């Protein structure tokens, strides 16, 4: 069931929801949360489709907030709210309300959304694109217990990670972090199978992929070892290599779907590690509504610190090689000195022996000559 409301109010939208539920024979509200999607017209369809798929696991009331910018200055002064109410098969297992805001009401979206929230139910706000730098201080973000962003959609993902770390508040999360959940589980399981110390780690993935930086920061934070970030052609995250005292541990995914786990002394194993759709990522995020302390710790580790420690480790290793190279000639010289001394003392001893023999031999021959004369 679909109801279109033009130039309406939040009260009329609520009334349309009640009438729609009665019309389809489901007057009771069986939803567990309110999901607010803040997006633009271009990305609204994909975001709503992902939310509807996720609602099969988490029945929810989905409010899609689309801020429409009027082209003419005259229209910008006029405030208007258009709504589209969807119930039944068109809304998945919950309810969907598409809100299009025009004029000055764009700056007061929280006033439109607040009367439509489910009572006594948690609120999650999701920005598929164009997320604010500080989601917790955003007027819509302040209504929510969980605030979901996606730095992968940002213009400069790595710079966006730094901004997220500076403005982090409990309840913030990122779909770039959700994408690496299978990788973190697999790497933790691999380390549980061996008893050894990790010396260094390398994370390989495509450029401008914040999931690679987040995985590298998580490993550096948890293992307290240097982590190197290297580039590949993708897709996405392609490999993690750990140097340990028991030999290398490698998790390699070259094709984006099937990975190979290699542990020293064990046969290689194929692991299903496919790249997941947005609906699966949202379904995972909606399973837990408490703050993600692990994400906060990894995010606060910092991309700059990660790169600085990797460069310092490389300089230390190259400096050690250069020092060994410079020390080698000195070592040869010091080793040659005792040999020269030994050779000199040997030659001096030979000379002394020959000289003594020369002086001693005439003294022996003298009596023989005297006897012959006699």
HELIX and SHEET records of a PDB file:
HELIX    1   1 UNK A   10  UNK A   24  1                                  15    
HELIX    2   2 UNK A   41  UNK A   54  1                                  14    
HELIX    3   3 UNK A   73  UNK A   76  1                                   4    
HELIX    4   4 UNK A   88  UNK A   91  5                                   4    
HELIX    5   5 UNK A  103  UNK A  108  5                                   6    
HELIX    6   6 UNK A  109  UNK A  114  1                                   6    
HELIX    7   7 UNK A  135  UNK A  137  5                                   3    
HELIX    8   8 UNK A  141  UNK A  143  5                                   3    
HELIX    9   9 UNK A  151  UNK A  153  5                                   3    
HELIX   10  10 UNK A  157  UNK A  166  1                                  10    
HELIX   11  11 UNK A  175  UNK A  178  1                                   4    
HELIX   12  12 UNK A  181  UNK A  192  1                                  12    
HELIX   13  13 UNK A  210  UNK A  223  1                                  14    
HELIX   14  14 UNK A  278  UNK A  285  1                                   8    
HELIX   15  15 UNK A  293  UNK A  301  1                                   9    
HELIX   16  16 UNK A  303  UNK A  373  1                                  71    
SHEET    1   A 8 UNK A   2  UNK A   5  0                                        
SHEET    2   A 8 UNK A  80  UNK A  86 -1                                        
SHEET    3   A 8 UNK A  95  UNK A 102 -1                                        
SHEET    4   A 8 UNK A  60  UNK A  67  1                                        
SHEET    5   A 8 UNK A  33  UNK A  39  1                                        
SHEET    6   A 8 UNK A 122  UNK A 126  1                                        
SHEET    7   A 8 UNK A 146  UNK A 149  1                                        
SHEET    8   A 8 UNK A 172  UNK A 174  1                                        
SHEET    1   B 6 UNK A 226  UNK A 231  0                                        
SHEET    2   B 6 UNK A 198  UNK A 205  1                                        
SHEET    3   B 6 UNK A 237  UNK A 244 -1                                        
SHEET    4   B 6 UNK A 249  UNK A 252 -1                                        
SHEET    5   B 6 UNK A 258  UNK A 263 -1                                        
SHEET    6   B 6 UNK A 269  UNK A 272 -1                                        
END                                                                             
